[in-house]
């Protein structure tokens, strides 16, 4: 379709964009087309459009029609913004053209090239497990708002997962060749197929999906959902009321999910099973690759509820015999669906983990080599052991404290207080972001040694006692640093200049014995809360807290059976090791490492 967009002077309502869209359009992939638009600014009724010589009406959107003139400036004019194809013979006329003139500009050679949709045929999915429901994903569908046209191939299978019912909360995750989370090549074609026992007769079916979809039963389309059209302006969704259930007690469909119904007549069959296939388009241009809660259900015999279609394996017994029992139903109610979704999410998570690990295994040889090099380096460079037999981390902290106290004792207290209270905050707030955390221009300013060096400019940033030779001062005076609109204040510049004149001293921070006195050992309750938050990122559950706090006393003692009860420190050490082995430890620290990387 044609779109004509222009902007008027910005108003308080911000509705200064005005777009006209034509009703008539043309299918893609059909060769050259002649299009034209005529409009007299100030007269919204004058808008006209033509496609291949045929006039077309249209409608205004965004700010709607307006009599205001457009913004006139020295900016660019965009023709075909977002258009993929070729443009030729573009002309701009100062006068309005009529239908006769525009029609005379269009000359077709040969017959019209028409794109037709492919005939609708129920897909024949191979290797559908007996008694199960196959979920097939095929990435790279040509469009999200239509089915295939003639000549277009169906995308090949990207992944498949097997469930027990026509219920799905989400599609599996997608990973690249290294096992790293990646986006699907949307739109994605989702197909669910299974052989379901349906009693003979005419039945009413319910289908829920977010976007374009169709439900097949024994080769016939029973229900359809419509494609997602358009996006909300400025990302603001239209507020809609909560959906009403189709019957009392039935689970309500999710937000932005379509709910459609259809009827199908089931003929008596020797096998007693009917092939059910659900096709859904997931994602697309401007849309998230998400399905929402998808389901296919059938009205019960008494007409009072709906039951999700299930395969025979849905009733797999949980007893030790692991045998199949007579298949029951899965009512479309919150009480029945919530546990089923929980089990399904667990199965999908395991499926995602297997695919991710399988892809990541292709890099095992590389990481094994890295680990071998690391182990060899550690073997050649063993960590020094504390002479008193204390823990290496405790010894490291104590050594750092001793060095800080010694360095502070040798520094001028007044000079240290001035530098760390006045000069260093200026550098930290205005310079460290680019020349501390990073080394833009090959320069770092987070230590005296680094500040005395030259960056890519080969000019020292700081030359003690020489303002004119100090590139830092030269750039600050010129307003080049920091790269902000206001730069440093006059007082801040004078403070830095005086600091350089005085020799750019960088004394150790003032530290006293009281500043580094170790805190007392916390109680078990505080320790338990902190260690959980520091490792797995969540507080302990009530059962976990009782299991840890219930162990007493806190000193070793012999039990009647000869075992020794753990001391407080031993119990804490054991808990730390258990939490470090917990899978949640990686989850809890993932955000931190992603930010660093």
HUPE-V876221 format. One record per residue. SS is DSSP state (hx for helix, st for strand, lp for the rest). OMEGA is omega in whole degrees, -180 to 180 (* if undefined). Layout:
SS | OMEGA
SS | OMEGA
This chain:
lp | 179
lp | 175
st | 178
st | -173
st | 173
st | -177
st | 172
st | -179
lp | -178
lp | -179
lp | -179
lp | -179
lp | -179
lp | 178
lp | -175
lp | 173
st | -178
st | -178
st | 176
st | 180
st | -178
st | 174
lp | -179
lp | 178
lp | 178
lp | -180
lp | 180
lp | 177
lp | -177
lp | 175
lp | -176
lp | 177
lp | 179
lp | -180
st | 180
st | 176
st | 177
st | -179
st | 174
st | -178
lp | -176
lp | 180
st | -176
st | -180
st | -177
st | -176
st | 177
st | 176
st | 178
st | 175
st | -179
lp | 177
lp | -179
st | 179
st | -180
st | 173
lp | 180
st | -178
st | 179
st | 176
st | -174
st | -178
lp | 179
lp | 180
lp | -177
lp | 174
lp | -179
lp | 177
lp | 179
st | 173
lp | 179
lp | 178
lp | -176
lp | -176
lp | -179
lp | 174
lp | -178
lp | 177
lp | -179
lp | 179
lp | -178
lp | -178
lp | 177
lp | -178
lp | -178
lp | 176
lp | -179
lp | 174
lp | 177
lp | -179
lp | 177
lp | -178
lp | 179
lp | 179
lp | 179
lp | 177
lp | 179
lp | -176
hx | -176
hx | -179
hx | -179
hx | 180
hx | -179
hx | -180
lp | -176
lp | 178
lp | 180
lp | 175
lp | -178
lp | -178
lp | 176
lp | 176
lp | -174
lp | 175
lp | -179
lp | 176
st | 177
lp | 175
lp | -179
lp | 178
lp | 179
lp | -179
lp | 179
lp | -178
lp | -178
lp | 173
lp | 172
lp | -177
lp | -180
lp | 178
lp | -179
lp | 177
st | -180
st | 174
st | -177
st | 179
st | 180
st | -177
st | 175
lp | 175
lp | -175
lp | -176
lp | -178
lp | -174
lp | 179
lp | 171
lp | -173
lp | 171
st | 179
lp | -180
lp | 179
lp | 180
lp | 174
lp | 179
lp | 180
lp | -178
lp | 178
lp | -180
st | 175
st | 179
st | -177
st | 176
st | -177
lp | -176
st | 175
lp | 178
st | -177
st | 179
lp | -178
lp | 174
lp | 177
lp | 178
lp | 179
st | -180
st | 177
lp | -174
lp | 180
lp | -178
lp | 179
lp | -179
st | -177
st | 179
lp | 174
lp | 172
lp | -175
lp | -2
lp | 179
st | 177
st | 178
st | 176
st | 174
st | -176
st | 177
st | 176
st | -172
st | 176
st | 179
lp | -180
lp | 178
lp | 179
st | 179
st | -176
st | 178
st | -177
st | 178
st | 179
st | 178
st | 179
st | -177
lp | -173
lp | -178
lp | -179
st | 176
st | -179
st | 179
st | 171
st | -180
lp | 174
lp | -179
st | 177
st | -177
st | -178
st | -180
st | 168
st | -174
lp | 178
lp | 175
lp | -179
lp | 175
lp | 177
lp | -180
lp | 180
hx | 178
hx | 177
hx | -178
lp | 179
lp | 176
lp | -179
lp | 180
lp | 180
lp | 177
lp | -177
lp | 175
lp | 178
lp | 179
lp | 176
lp | 180
lp | 178
lp | -179
lp | -180
lp | -179
lp | 179
lp | -176
lp | -180
lp | -179
lp | 174
lp | 176
st | 178
st | -178
st | -177
st | 176
st | -180
st | 178
st | 177
st | -179
st | 178
lp | 177
lp | -179
lp | 179
lp | -178
lp | -177
lp | -178
st | 178
st | 177
st | 180
st | 179
st | 176
st | 177
st | 179
st | 174
st | -176
st | 177
lp | -178
st | -178
lp | 179
lp | -178
st | -180
lp | 180
lp | -178
lp | -178
lp | -165
lp | -180
lp | -178
st | 175
st | 171
st | -177
st | -180
st | 179
st | -179
lp | -177
lp | -180
lp | 177
lp | -176
lp | -177
lp | 175
st | 178
st | 178
st | 178
lp | -178
st | 173
lp | -179
hx | -177
hx | 178
hx | -176
hx | 179
st | -176
lp | 178
lp | -178
lp | -175
lp | -180
lp | 178
lp | -177
lp | 178
st | 176
lp | 178
lp | -174
lp | 177
lp | -177
lp | 174
st | -177
st | 178
lp | 178
lp | 179
hx | -177
hx | -179
hx | -174
hx | -177
hx | 176
hx | 179
hx | 178
hx | 178
hx | 177
hx | -179
hx | 178
hx | 177
hx | 179
hx | 179
hx | 178
hx | 177
hx | 178
hx | 178
hx | -180
hx | -180
hx | -180
hx | 180
hx | -179
hx | 179
hx | 178
hx | -180
hx | -179
hx | 178
hx | 180
hx | -176
hx | -178
hx | 179
hx | -177
hx | 175
hx | 177
hx | 178
hx | -180
hx | 179
hx | 177
hx | 179
hx | 179
hx | 178
hx | 179
hx | 179
hx | 180
hx | 179
hx | -178
lp | -178
lp | 179
lp | 179
lp | 180
lp | 177
lp | -177
lp | -177
lp | 178
lp | 179
lp | 180
lp | -178
hx | -179
hx | 177
hx | 180
hx | 179
hx | -180
hx | -180
hx | 179
hx | 179
hx | 178
hx | -180
hx | 180
hx | 180
hx | 179
hx | -180
hx | 179
hx | 180
hx | -179
hx | -179
lp | -178
lp | 176
lp | -173
hx | -178
hx | 179
hx | 179
hx | -180
hx | 180
hx | -178
hx | -175
hx | 179
hx | -175
hx | -174
hx | -176
hx | 177
hx | 178
hx | 179
hx | -177
hx | -175
hx | -173
hx | -173
lp | -170
hx | -178
hx | 180
hx | -174
hx | 175
lp | 173
lp | 176
lp | 177
lp | -180
hx | -178
hx | -179
hx | -175
lp | 173
lp | -177
lp | -176
lp | 173
lp | -179
hx | -180
hx | -180
hx | -178
hx | -180
lp | -179
lp | 177
st | 176
lp | -179
lp | 179
lp | -179
lp | 176
lp | -179
st | 179
lp | -179
lp | 171
lp | -175
lp | 178
lp | -176
lp | -178
lp | -175
lp | 180
lp | -179
lp | -178
hx | 179
hx | -179
hx | 180
hx | -179
hx | -180
hx | 179
hx | -179
hx | -179
lp | 179
lp | -179
lp | -10
lp | -176
lp | 178
lp | -178
lp | -174
lp | -176
lp | 178
lp | 177
lp | 180
hx | 180
hx | 179
hx | 179
hx | 180
hx | 179
hx | 179
hx | 178
hx | 179
hx | 178
hx | 178
hx | 178
hx | -178
lp | 178
lp | 180
lp | 180
lp | 179
lp | -175
lp | 176
lp | 180
lp | 179
lp | -179
lp | 176
lp | 180
hx | -179
hx | -180
hx | -174
hx | 177
lp | -178
lp | 178
lp | 178
lp | 178
lp | -178
lp | 178
lp | -177
hx | -179
hx | 180
hx | 178
hx | -178
hx | -180
hx | -177
hx | -176
hx | 177
hx | -179
hx | -179
hx | -177
hx | -175
lp | 173
lp | 179
lp | 177
lp | 177
lp | 175
lp | 180
hx | 180
hx | 179
hx | 178
hx | 179
hx | -179
hx | -179
hx | -176
hx | -179
lp | 180
lp | -179
lp | -6
lp | -174
lp | 178
lp | -179
lp | 175
lp | -179
st | 175
lp | 179
lp | -179
lp | 177
lp | 180
lp | -180
st | 178
lp | -176
lp | 174
lp | -180
hx | -178
hx | 179
hx | 178
hx | 179
hx | 178
hx | 179
hx | 179
hx | 179
hx | -180
hx | 178
hx | -179
hx | 177
hx | 177
lp | -179
lp | 178
hx | -179
hx | 178
hx | 177
hx | 180
hx | -176
hx | -178
hx | -176
hx | -179
hx | -180
hx | -177
hx | 177
hx | 177
hx | -180
hx | -178
lp | *
